[in-house]
Amino acid sequence: MGSIKNTSNTCVLIGSETFKRRWVKYEIIKSVAAGNHLFGVHINKIKGKDQFTKNYGSNPFDYLGYQYSEDGTKLHPIEYKNGKWIYFGDYDAYKLKSKPDQSKWGKSFKLSKDYKTYCWIKDNGYNNFSSWTK
């Protein structure tokens, strides 16, 4: 498990099973809580040693999200598991530095609403990666 200390960007390399990985999910949530710029890069279209590619893996940002507390002071990390949204058990709710617009209080959002993904091959990662880091 890596550390995000002293970082401002988090790049999630997305393979076939990335969205299921417990510690990947933890680092994604930790990056959101730290305020990092977060983005994903699908790597399954890069040819392997056998010259074959795999199908895209599911976007982990579709399976993770956040829920604002009823008073807008905290953010609860959530995950989609067994067909429903639940609190993410490996990371507690945390206090926000400033309250969001009141229309968001008590509501939940998928991370894919706020964070982009790219395909290394289709989106020409070799030439465009630096622009993805903001």
Buried (B, 14 or more C-beta within 10 A) or exposed (E): EEEBEEEEEBBBEBBEEBBEEEEBBBBBBBBBBBEBBBBBBBBBBEEEEEEEEBEBBEBBBBBBBBBBBEEBBBBBBBBBEEEEBEEBEEBEBBEBEEEEEEEBBEEEBBBBEEBBBBBBBEBEBEEEBEEBEE
